[in-house]
Amino acid sequence: MSTNESGGLLSLATLLAFLSGFVDTAAFIHMHGLFVAHVTGNFVLLGATLAGGGSLGAEAPEALQLAALPIFFLGAMLTGAIAPRLSAARSLPAVLWSAVLLMLGVAGASAWAGAGPWDAASAVVLILAMGMLNAAHRLNPAMGPPFALMTGNVAQLAIRAAQLLHFAPPPAETAASGPEGKMLRAVLGFAAGCAAGAAAQVWLGLAAVGIPALLLAIGLARRG
């Protein structure tokens, strides 16, 4: 893989981290406690709800929280089925463009219809799109560390910080642009996306997800 291609995938991964944080936060606030990218969190909230911990503020429909994982699974499965049928150069753009169109569809419908009972259907589409994006990352390891789940990235950064502070032995090899740099960009991009998604949702509701979708579309168009 060329240096330009590797750098392009790295910047794309950072943009996807921003998008993941943005969409997950905006949907979580709008749907009163539903994760569309971090589906594990839905099980935590569902468990709290079933145990009588409604004071946690999760008011999303229990059925939707429970359905989030199979819907996410379906999106990832579709990506796994479609990508091998395309060339290596076309599979990643095809999946990303599909997710962009799904998110733009949600944004357009939300802007036109406003908030209402149909928001549940919009959430389903967003979960499907995020399942596709996460599967795209699994199918292309060159994109670097995960851009939607920050737990592992933060843990690895903490280990590296301990090494830099001489609290732990240094790694056997240290590259100038090692994985820690990619992880840091992913964490910062995700955090920025969370903040932007929370702010944009206040004004635009679920239509706010069109913002990162357009940014991703621009990034894909620039990559050709």
BAKOLLUM-62348 format. One line per 8 residues: number of its first residue (from 1); their letters; for each residue z, x, y of C-alpha. Coordinates in steps of 0.001 Angstrom, whole numbers, plus 500000, padded with zeros to 6 digits. Layout:
NUM> A> Z/X/Y; ... $
REM end
This chain:
1> MSTNESGG> 500000/500000/500000; 499054/501370/503427; 501591/502029/506181; 500035/499337/508373; 500203/496775/505576; 503816/497687/504792; 504767/497433/508464; 502985/494092/508729 $
9> LLSLATLL> 504924/492685/505794; 508169/493984/507306; 507543/492240/510642; 506504/489119/508747; 509751/489225/506755; 511761/489472/509985; 509885/486468/511377; 510597/484555/508167 $
17> AFLSGFVD> 514295/485410/508474; 514264/483946/511996; 512446/480863/510708; 514882/480389/507826; 517928/480534/510080; 516278/478272/512647; 515143/475569/510228; 518328/475593/508147 $
25> TAAFIHMH> 520583/475290/511210; 518482/472664/512977; 518282/470523/509816; 521977/471021/509032; 523020/469731/512450; 520502/466898/512548; 521264/465731/508998; 525041/466091/509483 $
33> GLFVAHVT> 525593/468608/506719; 522458/469275/504668; 521091/472740/503987; 517335/472937/503453; 517101/476695/502819; 520586/477577/501564; 520756/474934/498845; 523863/476462/497253 $
41> GNFVLLGA> 525790/475277/500290; 524890/471690/499429; 526867/471976/496209; 529883/473241/498138; 529686/470343/500590; 529017/467847/497831; 532037/469109/495912; 534189/468825/499032 $
49> TLAGGGSL> 532942/465282/499629; 533616/464193/496051; 537088/465736/496244; 537874/463759/499374; 537318/466598/501837; 535199/464532/504179; 536925/466103/507139; 534659/469119/506666 $
57> GAEAPEAL> 532076/467208/508679; 529390/466898/506020; 528045/463375/506387; 524640/463840/504764; 523879/461378/501938; 525388/462581/498681; 522183/461761/496803; 520205/463993/499159 $
65> QLAALPIF> 522676/466859/498785; 522431/466517/495011; 518625/466301/495086; 518246/469377/497291; 518270/471871/494410; 515635/470151/492221; 513403/469652/495273; 513812/473310/496225 $
73> FLGAMLTG> 513121/474197/492580; 509927/472134/492670; 508675/473924/495785; 509324/477323/494217; 507714/476206/490954; 504576/475040/492761; 504323/478431/494422; 504766/480170/491095 $
81> AIAPRLSA> 501997/478043/489624; 499521/478331/492500; 499878/481987/493522; 498594/483527/490241; 495432/481451/490522; 494521/483184/493792; 493685/486788/494538; 496506/489107/495594 $
89> ARSLPAVL> 495184/489120/499158; 495077/485325/499397; 498157/484160/497504; 500787/485035/500133; 498822/483641/503120; 498030/480467/501153; 501701/479826/500403; 502839/480623/503944 $
97> WSAVLLML> 500168/478444/505538; 501102/475589/503203; 504732/475861/504338; 503631/475996/507977; 501614/472796/507604; 504551/471023/505958; 506909/472026/508762; 504412/471104/511472 $
105> GVAGASAW> 503992/467736/509765; 507749/467153/509944; 507847/468277/513580; 504953/466008/514553; 506349/462977/512732; 509806/463519/514228; 508409/463911/517725; 506423/460693/517331 $
113> AGAGPWDA> 508966/458514/515511; 512246/460011/516684; 515398/459964/514576; 515923/457270/511955; 516295/456546/508238; 513036/458400/507636; 514796/461672/508481; 515740/461918/504791 $
121> ASAVVLIL> 512056/462127/503877; 511569/464826/506522; 514466/466777/505035; 512860/466570/501592; 509639/468058/502988; 511584/470870/504670; 513440/471671/501451; 510095/471790/499639 $
129> AMGMLNAA> 508678/474156/502282; 511684/476455/502128; 511459/476547/498345; 507869/477729/498702; 508792/480420/501221; 511600/481779/499066; 509331/481892/496033; 506726/483784/498064 $
137> HRLNPAMG> 509320/486464/498684; 510098/486686/494964; 506414/487071/494142; 505913/489865/496680; 508784/492402/496569; 507032/494460/499254; 508363/491965/501804; 511757/493633/501469 $
145> PPFALMTG> 515225/492070/501204; 515779/488297/501070; 515146/486569/504387; 516971/483289/503713; 520159/484344/501904; 522160/486883/503889; 525140/487369/501555; 523654/490256/499595 $
153> NVAQLAIR> 522178/491851/502726; 525521/491825/504534; 527312/493227/501465; 524802/496089/501219; 525129/496828/504937; 528905/496918/504543; 528584/499461/501721; 526284/501587/503871 $
161> AAQLLHFA> 528735/501380/506786; 531506/502651/504506; 529282/505581/503561; 528410/506400/507165; 532090/506330/508108; 532854/508643/505177; 534983/506017/503451; 532675/506267/500437 $
169> PPPAETAA> 530413/508981/498964; 526928/509061/500518; 523974/507794/498460; 522004/510293/496412; 518956/509857/498637; 518712/508553/502195; 515291/507603/503506; 514600/507565/507231 $
177> SGPEGKML> 513642/503909/507035; 515604/502845/503996; 516374/499314/502835; 519394/499098/505137; 517137/499010/508177; 515147/496148/506695; 518335/494304/505799; 519701/494721/509311 $
185> RAVLGFAA> 516511/493302/510802; 516714/490384/508382; 520354/489658/509280; 519717/489897/513020; 516579/487774/512752; 518414/485138/510723; 521325/485082/513198; 518941/484725/516138 $
193> GCAAGAAA> 517173/481906/514319; 520468/480091/513706; 521361/480258/517392; 517894/479167/518513; 517756/476358/515951; 521120/474972/517048; 520079/475001/520701; 516613/473539/520123 $
201> QVWLGLAA> 517878/470757/517867; 520026/469371/520657; 516911/468676/522720; 514243/468053/520099; 515946/466894/516910; 513973/467727/513759; 510885/468212/515911; 512426/471580/516768 $
209> VGIPALLL> 511265/472987/513417; 507771/473055/514893; 508801/476033/517052; 509306/478593/514254; 506393/477038/512347; 504105/477761/515309; 505492/481296/515594; 504746/481878/511922 $
217> AIGLARRG> 501259/480412/512345; 500602/482801/515228; 501895/485717/513166; 499670/484782/510238; 496647/484341/512491; 497195/487777/514019; 497339/489283/510533; 493971/487665/509806 $
REM end
